[in-house]
Amino acid sequence: MLRAQSVAVGDVDDILHQLDKQKGVLRELEQKKPQLDELLHTAESLKGTENRQQLHGKGNKFVNSMEIGFELV
């Protein structure tokens, strides 16, 4: 998200203050990036697990329907 931060062109102190604030935010984001990467990796892993479980469930339904079909014959 971008946020506009206005400063007066000739106000050096205000410009330096805003730069320091932005550098602080950048440091925070850099520190949180590994944590975000880990969360994304975990989410992808869980998503894959869920897909495998759904496929496994569909496979079980198919096998059950085949067993019922063979029992009828």
CHARMM internal coordinates of N, CA and C (Angstrom, degrees):
IC EDIT
DIST 1 N 1 CA 1.4303
DIST 1 CA 1 C 1.5211
ANGL 1 N 1 CA 1 C 107.67
DIST 1 C 2 N 1.3150
ANGL 1 CA 1 C 2 N 115.48
DIHE 1 N 1 CA 1 C 2 N 130.36
DIST 2 N 2 CA 1.4535
ANGL 1 C 2 N 2 CA 120.49
DIHE 1 CA 1 C 2 N 2 CA 177.56
DIST 2 CA 2 C 1.5140
ANGL 2 N 2 CA 2 C 109.28
DIHE 1 C 2 N 2 CA 2 C -93.52
DIST 2 C 3 N 1.3100
ANGL 2 CA 2 C 3 N 114.66
DIHE 2 N 2 CA 2 C 3 N 142.49
DIST 3 N 3 CA 1.4545
ANGL 2 C 3 N 3 CA 120.11
DIHE 2 CA 2 C 3 N 3 CA 179.94
DIST 3 CA 3 C 1.5240
ANGL 3 N 3 CA 3 C 108.00
DIHE 2 C 3 N 3 CA 3 C -131.13
DIST 3 C 4 N 1.3126
ANGL 3 CA 3 C 4 N 117.08
DIHE 3 N 3 CA 3 C 4 N 125.92
DIST 4 N 4 CA 1.4595
ANGL 3 C 4 N 4 CA 121.06
DIHE 3 CA 3 C 4 N 4 CA 178.97
DIST 4 CA 4 C 1.5201
ANGL 4 N 4 CA 4 C 109.64
DIHE 3 C 4 N 4 CA 4 C -75.75
DIST 4 C 5 N 1.3158
ANGL 4 CA 4 C 5 N 115.68
DIHE 4 N 4 CA 4 C 5 N 133.32
DIST 5 N 5 CA 1.4614
ANGL 4 C 5 N 5 CA 121.24
DIHE 4 CA 4 C 5 N 5 CA 177.43
DIST 5 CA 5 C 1.5237
ANGL 5 N 5 CA 5 C 107.42
DIHE 4 C 5 N 5 CA 5 C -130.08
DIST 5 C 6 N 1.3088
ANGL 5 CA 5 C 6 N 115.43
DIHE 5 N 5 CA 5 C 6 N 107.43
DIST 6 N 6 CA 1.4625
ANGL 5 C 6 N 6 CA 120.72
DIHE 5 CA 5 C 6 N 6 CA -177.10
DIST 6 CA 6 C 1.5196
ANGL 6 N 6 CA 6 C 110.87
DIHE 5 C 6 N 6 CA 6 C -83.04
DIST 6 C 7 N 1.3175
ANGL 6 CA 6 C 7 N 115.10
DIHE 6 N 6 CA 6 C 7 N 139.30
DIST 7 N 7 CA 1.4617
ANGL 6 C 7 N 7 CA 121.48
DIHE 6 CA 6 C 7 N 7 CA 173.31
DIST 7 CA 7 C 1.5233
ANGL 7 N 7 CA 7 C 107.62
DIHE 6 C 7 N 7 CA 7 C -138.85
DIST 7 C 8 N 1.3139
ANGL 7 CA 7 C 8 N 115.49
DIHE 7 N 7 CA 7 C 8 N 151.61
DIST 8 N 8 CA 1.4615
ANGL 7 C 8 N 8 CA 120.34
DIHE 7 CA 7 C 8 N 8 CA 176.36
DIST 8 CA 8 C 1.5254
ANGL 8 N 8 CA 8 C 108.50
DIHE 7 C 8 N 8 CA 8 C -75.56
DIST 8 C 9 N 1.3198
ANGL 8 CA 8 C 9 N 115.92
DIHE 8 N 8 CA 8 C 9 N 139.31
DIST 9 N 9 CA 1.4630
ANGL 8 C 9 N 9 CA 120.84
DIHE 8 CA 8 C 9 N 9 CA -175.27
DIST 9 CA 9 C 1.5233
ANGL 9 N 9 CA 9 C 111.92
DIHE 8 C 9 N 9 CA 9 C -58.33
DIST 9 C 10 N 1.3061
ANGL 9 CA 9 C 10 N 118.58
DIHE 9 N 9 CA 9 C 10 N -40.31
DIST 10 N 10 CA 1.4624
ANGL 9 C 10 N 10 CA 120.29
DIHE 9 CA 9 C 10 N 10 CA -175.80
DIST 10 CA 10 C 1.5198
ANGL 10 N 10 CA 10 C 114.28
DIHE 9 C 10 N 10 CA 10 C -91.46
DIST 10 C 11 N 1.3321
ANGL 10 CA 10 C 11 N 118.39
DIHE 10 N 10 CA 10 C 11 N -1.03
DIST 11 N 11 CA 1.4725
ANGL 10 C 11 N 11 CA 121.55
DIHE 10 CA 10 C 11 N 11 CA -176.12
DIST 11 CA 11 C 1.5311
ANGL 11 N 11 CA 11 C 109.65
DIHE 10 C 11 N 11 CA 11 C -89.97
DIST 11 C 12 N 1.3146
ANGL 11 CA 11 C 12 N 115.09
DIHE 11 N 11 CA 11 C 12 N 87.19
DIST 12 N 12 CA 1.4617
ANGL 11 C 12 N 12 CA 121.54
DIHE 11 CA 11 C 12 N 12 CA -175.37
DIST 12 CA 12 C 1.5265
ANGL 12 N 12 CA 12 C 111.13
DIHE 11 C 12 N 12 CA 12 C -62.20
DIST 12 C 13 N 1.3262
ANGL 12 CA 12 C 13 N 117.29
DIHE 12 N 12 CA 12 C 13 N -40.89
DIST 13 N 13 CA 1.4685
ANGL 12 C 13 N 13 CA 120.25
DIHE 12 CA 12 C 13 N 13 CA -179.00
DIST 13 CA 13 C 1.5268
ANGL 13 N 13 CA 13 C 111.03
DIHE 12 C 13 N 13 CA 13 C -62.43
DIST 13 C 14 N 1.3317
ANGL 13 CA 13 C 14 N 116.46
DIHE 13 N 13 CA 13 C 14 N -42.80
DIST 14 N 14 CA 1.4679
ANGL 13 C 14 N 14 CA 120.33
DIHE 13 CA 13 C 14 N 14 CA 179.42
DIST 14 CA 14 C 1.5280
ANGL 14 N 14 CA 14 C 110.77
DIHE 13 C 14 N 14 CA 14 C -65.98
DIST 14 C 15 N 1.3190
ANGL 14 CA 14 C 15 N 116.26
DIHE 14 N 14 CA 14 C 15 N -40.06
DIST 15 N 15 CA 1.4721
ANGL 14 C 15 N 15 CA 120.50
DIHE 14 CA 14 C 15 N 15 CA 178.70
DIST 15 CA 15 C 1.5247
ANGL 15 N 15 CA 15 C 110.12
DIHE 14 C 15 N 15 CA 15 C -62.64
DIST 15 C 16 N 1.3233
ANGL 15 CA 15 C 16 N 117.11
DIHE 15 N 15 CA 15 C 16 N -45.99
DIST 16 N 16 CA 1.4691
ANGL 15 C 16 N 16 CA 120.86
DIHE 15 CA 15 C 16 N 16 CA 179.46
DIST 16 CA 16 C 1.5230
ANGL 16 N 16 CA 16 C 111.24
DIHE 15 C 16 N 16 CA 16 C -64.34
DIST 16 C 17 N 1.3338
ANGL 16 CA 16 C 17 N 116.49
DIHE 16 N 16 CA 16 C 17 N -38.56
DIST 17 N 17 CA 1.4651
ANGL 16 C 17 N 17 CA 120.48
DIHE 16 CA 16 C 17 N 17 CA 178.24
DIST 17 CA 17 C 1.5331
ANGL 17 N 17 CA 17 C 110.35
DIHE 16 C 17 N 17 CA 17 C -62.88
DIST 17 C 18 N 1.3328
ANGL 17 CA 17 C 18 N 116.97
DIHE 17 N 17 CA 17 C 18 N -45.56
DIST 18 N 18 CA 1.4638
ANGL 17 C 18 N 18 CA 120.67
DIHE 17 CA 17 C 18 N 18 CA 179.61
DIST 18 CA 18 C 1.5301
ANGL 18 N 18 CA 18 C 111.06
DIHE 17 C 18 N 18 CA 18 C -64.94
DIST 18 C 19 N 1.3279
ANGL 18 CA 18 C 19 N 116.76
DIHE 18 N 18 CA 18 C 19 N -38.78
DIST 19 N 19 CA 1.4684
ANGL 18 C 19 N 19 CA 119.99
DIHE 18 CA 18 C 19 N 19 CA 177.08
DIST 19 CA 19 C 1.5235
ANGL 19 N 19 CA 19 C 111.00
DIHE 18 C 19 N 19 CA 19 C -62.59
DIST 19 C 20 N 1.3252
ANGL 19 CA 19 C 20 N 116.93
DIHE 19 N 19 CA 19 C 20 N -42.20
DIST 20 N 20 CA 1.4701
ANGL 19 C 20 N 20 CA 120.62
DIHE 19 CA 19 C 20 N 20 CA 178.25
DIST 20 CA 20 C 1.5231
ANGL 20 N 20 CA 20 C 110.91
DIHE 19 C 20 N 20 CA 20 C -62.17
DIST 20 C 21 N 1.3402
ANGL 20 CA 20 C 21 N 116.55
DIHE 20 N 20 CA 20 C 21 N -41.86
DIST 21 N 21 CA 1.4611
ANGL 20 C 21 N 21 CA 119.89
DIHE 20 CA 20 C 21 N 21 CA 178.07
DIST 21 CA 21 C 1.5272
ANGL 21 N 21 CA 21 C 110.74
DIHE 20 C 21 N 21 CA 21 C -62.16
DIST 21 C 22 N 1.3254
ANGL 21 CA 21 C 22 N 116.59
DIHE 21 N 21 CA 21 C 22 N -43.26
DIST 22 N 22 CA 1.4639
ANGL 21 C 22 N 22 CA 120.08
DIHE 21 CA 21 C 22 N 22 CA -179.44
DIST 22 CA 22 C 1.5247
ANGL 22 N 22 CA 22 C 111.39
DIHE 21 C 22 N 22 CA 22 C -67.01
DIST 22 C 23 N 1.3129
ANGL 22 CA 22 C 23 N 117.17
DIHE 22 N 22 CA 22 C 23 N -37.61
DIST 23 N 23 CA 1.4663
ANGL 22 C 23 N 23 CA 120.25
DIHE 22 CA 22 C 23 N 23 CA 176.86
DIST 23 CA 23 C 1.5235
ANGL 23 N 23 CA 23 C 110.72
DIHE 22 C 23 N 23 CA 23 C -64.81
DIST 23 C 24 N 1.3291
ANGL 23 CA 23 C 24 N 116.74
DIHE 23 N 23 CA 23 C 24 N -37.59
DIST 24 N 24 CA 1.4654
ANGL 23 C 24 N 24 CA 120.60
DIHE 23 CA 23 C 24 N 24 CA 176.99
DIST 24 CA 24 C 1.5201
ANGL 24 N 24 CA 24 C 111.44
DIHE 23 C 24 N 24 CA 24 C -63.36
DIST 24 C 25 N 1.3212
ANGL 24 CA 24 C 25 N 116.40
DIHE 24 N 24 CA 24 C 25 N -43.20
DIST 25 N 25 CA 1.4678
ANGL 24 C 25 N 25 CA 120.45
DIHE 24 CA 24 C 25 N 25 CA 177.99
DIST 25 CA 25 C 1.5258
ANGL 25 N 25 CA 25 C 109.80
DIHE 24 C 25 N 25 CA 25 C -63.20
DIST 25 C 26 N 1.3213
ANGL 25 CA 25 C 26 N 116.57
DIHE 25 N 25 CA 25 C 26 N -42.41
DIST 26 N 26 CA 1.4628
ANGL 25 C 26 N 26 CA 120.60
DIHE 25 CA 25 C 26 N 26 CA 179.06
DIST 26 CA 26 C 1.5279
ANGL 26 N 26 CA 26 C 111.12
DIHE 25 C 26 N 26 CA 26 C -61.42
DIST 26 C 27 N 1.3343
ANGL 26 CA 26 C 27 N 117.78
DIHE 26 N 26 CA 26 C 27 N -41.92
DIST 27 N 27 CA 1.4712
ANGL 26 C 27 N 27 CA 120.86
DIHE 26 CA 26 C 27 N 27 CA 177.52
DIST 27 CA 27 C 1.5270
ANGL 27 N 27 CA 27 C 110.86
DIHE 26 C 27 N 27 CA 27 C -61.69
DIST 27 C 28 N 1.3403
ANGL 27 CA 27 C 28 N 116.36
DIHE 27 N 27 CA 27 C 28 N -43.00
DIST 28 N 28 CA 1.4659
ANGL 27 C 28 N 28 CA 119.89
DIHE 27 CA 27 C 28 N 28 CA 178.52
DIST 28 CA 28 C 1.5226
ANGL 28 N 28 CA 28 C 111.16
DIHE 27 C 28 N 28 CA 28 C -60.38
DIST 28 C 29 N 1.3240
ANGL 28 CA 28 C 29 N 115.94
DIHE 28 N 28 CA 28 C 29 N -44.14
DIST 29 N 29 CA 1.4649
ANGL 28 C 29 N 29 CA 119.79
DIHE 28 CA 28 C 29 N 29 CA -179.59
DIST 29 CA 29 C 1.5263
ANGL 29 N 29 CA 29 C 111.26
DIHE 28 C 29 N 29 CA 29 C -64.26
DIST 29 C 30 N 1.3248
ANGL 29 CA 29 C 30 N 116.52
DIHE 29 N 29 CA 29 C 30 N -40.46
DIST 30 N 30 CA 1.4615
ANGL 29 C 30 N 30 CA 119.78
DIHE 29 CA 29 C 30 N 30 CA 179.10
DIST 30 CA 30 C 1.5274
ANGL 30 N 30 CA 30 C 111.19
DIHE 29 C 30 N 30 CA 30 C -64.85
DIST 30 C 31 N 1.3343
ANGL 30 CA 30 C 31 N 117.09
DIHE 30 N 30 CA 30 C 31 N -34.96
DIST 31 N 31 CA 1.4629
ANGL 30 C 31 N 31 CA 120.38
DIHE 30 CA 30 C 31 N 31 CA 178.72
DIST 31 CA 31 C 1.5229
ANGL 31 N 31 CA 31 C 111.20
DIHE 30 C 31 N 31 CA 31 C -71.51
DIST 31 C 32 N 1.3215
ANGL 31 CA 31 C 32 N 117.20
DIHE 31 N 31 CA 31 C 32 N -31.55
DIST 32 N 32 CA 1.4594
ANGL 31 C 32 N 32 CA 121.05
DIHE 31 CA 31 C 32 N 32 CA -177.26
DIST 32 CA 32 C 1.5253
ANGL 32 N 32 CA 32 C 112.84
DIHE 31 C 32 N 32 CA 32 C -86.18
DIST 32 C 33 N 1.3278
ANGL 32 CA 32 C 33 N 118.44
DIHE 32 N 32 CA 32 C 33 N -13.17
DIST 33 N 33 CA 1.4608
ANGL 32 C 33 N 33 CA 121.25
DIHE 32 CA 32 C 33 N 33 CA -177.31
DIST 33 CA 33 C 1.5259
ANGL 33 N 33 CA 33 C 113.05
DIHE 32 C 33 N 33 CA 33 C -59.18
DIST 33 C 34 N 1.3437
ANGL 33 CA 33 C 34 N 120.23
DIHE 33 N 33 CA 33 C 34 N -46.18
DIST 34 N 34 CA 1.4720
ANGL 33 C 34 N 34 CA 118.73
DIHE 33 CA 33 C 34 N 34 CA 178.33
DIST 34 CA 34 C 1.5312
ANGL 34 N 34 CA 34 C 112.30
DIHE 33 C 34 N 34 CA 34 C -59.51
DIST 34 C 35 N 1.3237
ANGL 34 CA 34 C 35 N 116.35
DIHE 34 N 34 CA 34 C 35 N -37.78
DIST 35 N 35 CA 1.4569
ANGL 34 C 35 N 35 CA 120.46
DIHE 34 CA 34 C 35 N 35 CA 178.60
DIST 35 CA 35 C 1.5329
ANGL 35 N 35 CA 35 C 110.14
DIHE 34 C 35 N 35 CA 35 C -65.09
DIST 35 C 36 N 1.3218
ANGL 35 CA 35 C 36 N 117.03
DIHE 35 N 35 CA 35 C 36 N -42.00
DIST 36 N 36 CA 1.4582
ANGL 35 C 36 N 36 CA 121.07
DIHE 35 CA 35 C 36 N 36 CA 177.94
DIST 36 CA 36 C 1.5263
ANGL 36 N 36 CA 36 C 110.56
DIHE 35 C 36 N 36 CA 36 C -64.24
DIST 36 C 37 N 1.3255
ANGL 36 CA 36 C 37 N 116.92
DIHE 36 N 36 CA 36 C 37 N -42.83
DIST 37 N 37 CA 1.4636
ANGL 36 C 37 N 37 CA 120.34
DIHE 36 CA 36 C 37 N 37 CA 178.37
DIST 37 CA 37 C 1.5243
ANGL 37 N 37 CA 37 C 111.13
DIHE 36 C 37 N 37 CA 37 C -60.04
DIST 37 C 38 N 1.3281
ANGL 37 CA 37 C 38 N 116.56
DIHE 37 N 37 CA 37 C 38 N -41.10
DIST 38 N 38 CA 1.4657
ANGL 37 C 38 N 38 CA 120.49
DIHE 37 CA 37 C 38 N 38 CA 178.84
DIST 38 CA 38 C 1.5273
ANGL 38 N 38 CA 38 C 110.84
DIHE 37 C 38 N 38 CA 38 C -64.58
DIST 38 C 39 N 1.3294
ANGL 38 CA 38 C 39 N 116.82
DIHE 38 N 38 CA 38 C 39 N -41.71
DIST 39 N 39 CA 1.4660
ANGL 38 C 39 N 39 CA 120.39
DIHE 38 CA 38 C 39 N 39 CA 178.19
DIST 39 CA 39 C 1.5253
ANGL 39 N 39 CA 39 C 111.42
DIHE 38 C 39 N 39 CA 39 C -63.58
DIST 39 C 40 N 1.3222
ANGL 39 CA 39 C 40 N 116.62
DIHE 39 N 39 CA 39 C 40 N -41.37
DIST 40 N 40 CA 1.4630
ANGL 39 C 40 N 40 CA 120.05
DIHE 39 CA 39 C 40 N 40 CA 178.41
DIST 40 CA 40 C 1.5258
ANGL 40 N 40 CA 40 C 110.97
DIHE 39 C 40 N 40 CA 40 C -64.30
DIST 40 C 41 N 1.3266
ANGL 40 CA 40 C 41 N 116.47
DIHE 40 N 40 CA 40 C 41 N -41.54
DIST 41 N 41 CA 1.4597
ANGL 40 C 41 N 41 CA 120.64
DIHE 40 CA 40 C 41 N 41 CA 178.62
DIST 41 CA 41 C 1.5307
ANGL 41 N 41 CA 41 C 110.48
DIHE 40 C 41 N 41 CA 41 C -62.78
DIST 41 C 42 N 1.3319
ANGL 41 CA 41 C 42 N 116.27
DIHE 41 N 41 CA 41 C 42 N -43.34
DIST 42 N 42 CA 1.4637
ANGL 41 C 42 N 42 CA 120.91
DIHE 41 CA 41 C 42 N 42 CA 178.66
DIST 42 CA 42 C 1.5238
ANGL 42 N 42 CA 42 C 110.81
DIHE 41 C 42 N 42 CA 42 C -63.26
DIST 42 C 43 N 1.3283
ANGL 42 CA 42 C 43 N 116.66
DIHE 42 N 42 CA 42 C 43 N -42.25
DIST 43 N 43 CA 1.4644
ANGL 42 C 43 N 43 CA 120.62
DIHE 42 CA 42 C 43 N 43 CA 179.38
DIST 43 CA 43 C 1.5235
ANGL 43 N 43 CA 43 C 110.90
DIHE 42 C 43 N 43 CA 43 C -62.88
DIST 43 C 44 N 1.3242
ANGL 43 CA 43 C 44 N 117.52
DIHE 43 N 43 CA 43 C 44 N -43.02
DIST 44 N 44 CA 1.4665
ANGL 43 C 44 N 44 CA 120.74
DIHE 43 CA 43 C 44 N 44 CA 178.18
DIST 44 CA 44 C 1.5248
ANGL 44 N 44 CA 44 C 110.61
DIHE 43 C 44 N 44 CA 44 C -63.96
DIST 44 C 45 N 1.3184
ANGL 44 CA 44 C 45 N 116.36
DIHE 44 N 44 CA 44 C 45 N -39.30
DIST 45 N 45 CA 1.4587
ANGL 44 C 45 N 45 CA 120.61
DIHE 44 CA 44 C 45 N 45 CA 178.88
DIST 45 CA 45 C 1.5229
ANGL 45 N 45 CA 45 C 110.58
DIHE 44 C 45 N 45 CA 45 C -63.93
DIST 45 C 46 N 1.3344
ANGL 45 CA 45 C 46 N 116.51
DIHE 45 N 45 CA 45 C 46 N -44.80
DIST 46 N 46 CA 1.4638
ANGL 45 C 46 N 46 CA 120.29
DIHE 45 CA 45 C 46 N 46 CA 178.56
DIST 46 CA 46 C 1.5229
ANGL 46 N 46 CA 46 C 111.10
DIHE 45 C 46 N 46 CA 46 C -64.84
DIST 46 C 47 N 1.3082
ANGL 46 CA 46 C 47 N 115.88
DIHE 46 N 46 CA 46 C 47 N -37.39
DIST 47 N 47 CA 1.4643
ANGL 46 C 47 N 47 CA 120.45
DIHE 46 CA 46 C 47 N 47 CA 178.20
DIST 47 CA 47 C 1.5270
ANGL 47 N 47 CA 47 C 109.67
DIHE 46 C 47 N 47 CA 47 C -62.61
DIST 47 C 48 N 1.3211
ANGL 47 CA 47 C 48 N 116.87
DIHE 47 N 47 CA 47 C 48 N -42.95
DIST 48 N 48 CA 1.4590
ANGL 47 C 48 N 48 CA 120.98
DIHE 47 CA 47 C 48 N 48 CA 177.55
DIST 48 CA 48 C 1.5139
ANGL 48 N 48 CA 48 C 111.67
DIHE 47 C 48 N 48 CA 48 C -64.69
DIST 48 C 49 N 1.3247
ANGL 48 CA 48 C 49 N 116.44
DIHE 48 N 48 CA 48 C 49 N -39.74
DIST 49 N 49 CA 1.4648
ANGL 48 C 49 N 49 CA 120.75
DIHE 48 CA 48 C 49 N 49 CA 178.10
DIST 49 CA 49 C 1.5170
ANGL 49 N 49 CA 49 C 110.41
DIHE 48 C 49 N 49 CA 49 C -63.66
DIST 49 C 50 N 1.3236
ANGL 49 CA 49 C 50 N 116.31
DIHE 49 N 49 CA 49 C 50 N -42.35
DIST 50 N 50 CA 1.4685
ANGL 49 C 50 N 50 CA 120.34
DIHE 49 CA 49 C 50 N 50 CA 179.36
DIST 50 CA 50 C 1.5255
ANGL 50 N 50 CA 50 C 110.45
DIHE 49 C 50 N 50 CA 50 C -63.29
DIST 50 C 51 N 1.3305
ANGL 50 CA 50 C 51 N 116.97
DIHE 50 N 50 CA 50 C 51 N -41.89
DIST 51 N 51 CA 1.4629
ANGL 50 C 51 N 51 CA 120.31
DIHE 50 CA 50 C 51 N 51 CA 178.65
DIST 51 CA 51 C 1.5237
ANGL 51 N 51 CA 51 C 111.04
DIHE 50 C 51 N 51 CA 51 C -62.86
DIST 51 C 52 N 1.3418
ANGL 51 CA 51 C 52 N 116.57
DIHE 51 N 51 CA 51 C 52 N -41.09
DIST 52 N 52 CA 1.4683
ANGL 51 C 52 N 52 CA 119.57
DIHE 51 CA 51 C 52 N 52 CA 179.11
DIST 52 CA 52 C 1.5230
ANGL 52 N 52 CA 52 C 110.36
DIHE 51 C 52 N 52 CA 52 C -65.08
DIST 52 C 53 N 1.3372
ANGL 52 CA 52 C 53 N 116.58
DIHE 52 N 52 CA 52 C 53 N -39.75
DIST 53 N 53 CA 1.4630
ANGL 52 C 53 N 53 CA 119.67
DIHE 52 CA 52 C 53 N 53 CA 179.32
DIST 53 CA 53 C 1.5223
ANGL 53 N 53 CA 53 C 110.71
DIHE 52 C 53 N 53 CA 53 C -65.14
DIST 53 C 54 N 1.3304
ANGL 53 CA 53 C 54 N 117.19
DIHE 53 N 53 CA 53 C 54 N -39.70
DIST 54 N 54 CA 1.4563
ANGL 53 C 54 N 54 CA 120.14
DIHE 53 CA 53 C 54 N 54 CA 178.63
DIST 54 CA 54 C 1.5253
ANGL 54 N 54 CA 54 C 110.32
DIHE 53 C 54 N 54 CA 54 C -64.54
DIST 54 C 55 N 1.3300
ANGL 54 CA 54 C 55 N 116.45
DIHE 54 N 54 CA 54 C 55 N -43.38
DIST 55 N 55 CA 1.4612
ANGL 54 C 55 N 55 CA 119.72
DIHE 54 CA 54 C 55 N 55 CA 178.26
DIST 55 CA 55 C 1.5189
ANGL 55 N 55 CA 55 C 110.63
DIHE 54 C 55 N 55 CA 55 C -63.60
DIST 55 C 56 N 1.3334
ANGL 55 CA 55 C 56 N 116.31
DIHE 55 N 55 CA 55 C 56 N -41.11
DIST 56 N 56 CA 1.4571
ANGL 55 C 56 N 56 CA 120.84
DIHE 55 CA 55 C 56 N 56 CA 179.16
DIST 56 CA 56 C 1.5269
ANGL 56 N 56 CA 56 C 109.72
DIHE 55 C 56 N 56 CA 56 C -62.30
DIST 56 C 57 N 1.3334
ANGL 56 CA 56 C 57 N 116.75
DIHE 56 N 56 CA 56 C 57 N -42.10
DIST 57 N 57 CA 1.4610
ANGL 56 C 57 N 57 CA 121.14
DIHE 56 CA 56 C 57 N 57 CA 178.47
DIST 57 CA 57 C 1.5174
ANGL 57 N 57 CA 57 C 111.46
DIHE 56 C 57 N 57 CA 57 C -63.07
DIST 57 C 58 N 1.3370
ANGL 57 CA 57 C 58 N 117.03
DIHE 57 N 57 CA 57 C 58 N -41.39
DIST 58 N 58 CA 1.4669
ANGL 57 C 58 N 58 CA 120.70
DIHE 57 CA 57 C 58 N 58 CA 178.15
DIST 58 CA 58 C 1.5231
ANGL 58 N 58 CA 58 C 110.11
DIHE 57 C 58 N 58 CA 58 C -65.78
DIST 58 C 59 N 1.3322
ANGL 58 CA 58 C 59 N 116.42
DIHE 58 N 58 CA 58 C 59 N -38.13
DIST 59 N 59 CA 1.4622
ANGL 58 C 59 N 59 CA 120.18
DIHE 58 CA 58 C 59 N 59 CA 178.10
DIST 59 CA 59 C 1.5123
ANGL 59 N 59 CA 59 C 111.16
DIHE 58 C 59 N 59 CA 59 C -64.14
DIST 59 C 60 N 1.3264
ANGL 59 CA 59 C 60 N 116.61
DIHE 59 N 59 CA 59 C 60 N -41.33
DIST 60 N 60 CA 1.4683
ANGL 59 C 60 N 60 CA 120.37
DIHE 59 CA 59 C 60 N 60 CA 178.21
DIST 60 CA 60 C 1.5179
ANGL 60 N 60 CA 60 C 111.06
DIHE 59 C 60 N 60 CA 60 C -63.44
DIST 60 C 61 N 1.3323
ANGL 60 CA 60 C 61 N 117.10
DIHE 60 N 60 CA 60 C 61 N -41.11
DIST 61 N 61 CA 1.4643
ANGL 60 C 61 N 61 CA 120.35
DIHE 60 CA 60 C 61 N 61 CA 178.82
DIST 61 CA 61 C 1.5297
ANGL 61 N 61 CA 61 C 109.90
DIHE 60 C 61 N 61 CA 61 C -62.42
DIST 61 C 62 N 1.3269
ANGL 61 CA 61 C 62 N 116.46
DIHE 61 N 61 CA 61 C 62 N -41.12
DIST 62 N 62 CA 1.4581
ANGL 61 C 62 N 62 CA 120.63
DIHE 61 CA 61 C 62 N 62 CA 179.83
DIST 62 CA 62 C 1.5265
ANGL 62 N 62 CA 62 C 110.37
DIHE 61 C 62 N 62 CA 62 C -64.19
DIST 62 C 63 N 1.3311
ANGL 62 CA 62 C 63 N 116.14
DIHE 62 N 62 CA 62 C 63 N -45.53
DIST 63 N 63 CA 1.4672
ANGL 62 C 63 N 63 CA 120.18
DIHE 62 CA 62 C 63 N 63 CA 179.79
DIST 63 CA 63 C 1.5231
ANGL 63 N 63 CA 63 C 110.05
DIHE 62 C 63 N 63 CA 63 C -62.35
DIST 63 C 64 N 1.3216
ANGL 63 CA 63 C 64 N 117.08
DIHE 63 N 63 CA 63 C 64 N -43.66
DIST 64 N 64 CA 1.4632
ANGL 63 C 64 N 64 CA 120.27
DIHE 63 CA 63 C 64 N 64 CA 178.70
DIST 64 CA 64 C 1.5216
ANGL 64 N 64 CA 64 C 111.42
DIHE 63 C 64 N 64 CA 64 C -61.35
DIST 64 C 65 N 1.3252
ANGL 64 CA 64 C 65 N 116.96
DIHE 64 N 64 CA 64 C 65 N -42.23
DIST 65 N 65 CA 1.4651
ANGL 64 C 65 N 65 CA 118.99
DIHE 64 CA 64 C 65 N 65 CA 179.56
DIST 65 CA 65 C 1.5265
ANGL 65 N 65 CA 65 C 110.70
DIHE 64 C 65 N 65 CA 65 C -66.76
DIST 65 C 66 N 1.3280
ANGL 65 CA 65 C 66 N 117.31
DIHE 65 N 65 CA 65 C 66 N -34.97
DIST 66 N 66 CA 1.4664
ANGL 65 C 66 N 66 CA 120.44
DIHE 65 CA 65 C 66 N 66 CA 177.69
DIST 66 CA 66 C 1.5301
ANGL 66 N 66 CA 66 C 109.99
DIHE 65 C 66 N 66 CA 66 C -67.68
DIST 66 C 67 N 1.3415
ANGL 66 CA 66 C 67 N 117.03
DIHE 66 N 66 CA 66 C 67 N -40.70
DIST 67 N 67 CA 1.4626
ANGL 66 C 67 N 67 CA 120.39
DIHE 66 CA 66 C 67 N 67 CA 178.98
DIST 67 CA 67 C 1.5235
ANGL 67 N 67 CA 67 C 110.36
DIHE 66 C 67 N 67 CA 67 C -63.16
DIST 67 C 68 N 1.3266
ANGL 67 CA 67 C 68 N 116.37
DIHE 67 N 67 CA 67 C 68 N -42.44
DIST 68 N 68 CA 1.4668
ANGL 67 C 68 N 68 CA 120.06
DIHE 67 CA 67 C 68 N 68 CA 178.57
DIST 68 CA 68 C 1.5217
ANGL 68 N 68 CA 68 C 109.73
DIHE 67 C 68 N 68 CA 68 C -63.53
DIST 68 C 69 N 1.3261
ANGL 68 CA 68 C 69 N 117.08
DIHE 68 N 68 CA 68 C 69 N -40.30
DIST 69 N 69 CA 1.4621
ANGL 68 C 69 N 69 CA 121.07
DIHE 68 CA 68 C 69 N 69 CA 178.47
DIST 69 CA 69 C 1.5188
ANGL 69 N 69 CA 69 C 111.72
DIHE 68 C 69 N 69 CA 69 C -62.48
DIST 69 C 70 N 1.3297
ANGL 69 CA 69 C 70 N 117.05
DIHE 69 N 69 CA 69 C 70 N -41.39
DIST 70 N 70 CA 1.4609
ANGL 69 C 70 N 70 CA 120.11
DIHE 69 CA 69 C 70 N 70 CA 179.35
DIST 70 CA 70 C 1.5225
ANGL 70 N 70 CA 70 C 111.41
DIHE 69 C 70 N 70 CA 70 C -69.76
DIST 70 C 71 N 1.3313
ANGL 70 CA 70 C 71 N 116.93
DIHE 70 N 70 CA 70 C 71 N -33.81
DIST 71 N 71 CA 1.4586
ANGL 70 C 71 N 71 CA 119.70
DIHE 70 CA 70 C 71 N 71 CA 178.81
DIST 71 CA 71 C 1.5267
ANGL 71 N 71 CA 71 C 110.75
DIHE 70 C 71 N 71 CA 71 C -66.10
DIST 71 C 72 N 1.3209
ANGL 71 CA 71 C 72 N 116.54
DIHE 71 N 71 CA 71 C 72 N -32.64
DIST 72 N 72 CA 1.4649
ANGL 71 C 72 N 72 CA 120.28
DIHE 71 CA 71 C 72 N 72 CA -179.79
DIST 72 CA 72 C 1.5246
ANGL 72 N 72 CA 72 C 111.37
DIHE 71 C 72 N 72 CA 72 C -71.93
DIST 72 C 73 N 1.3220
ANGL 72 CA 72 C 73 N 117.78
DIHE 72 N 72 CA 72 C 73 N -27.05
DIST 73 N 73 CA 1.4684
ANGL 72 C 73 N 73 CA 121.54
DIHE 72 CA 72 C 73 N 73 CA -177.92
DIST 73 CA 73 C 1.4597
ANGL 73 N 73 CA 73 C 110.05
DIHE 72 C 73 N 73 CA 73 C -79.39
END
COOR INIT
IC SEED 1 N 1 CA 1 C
IC BUILD
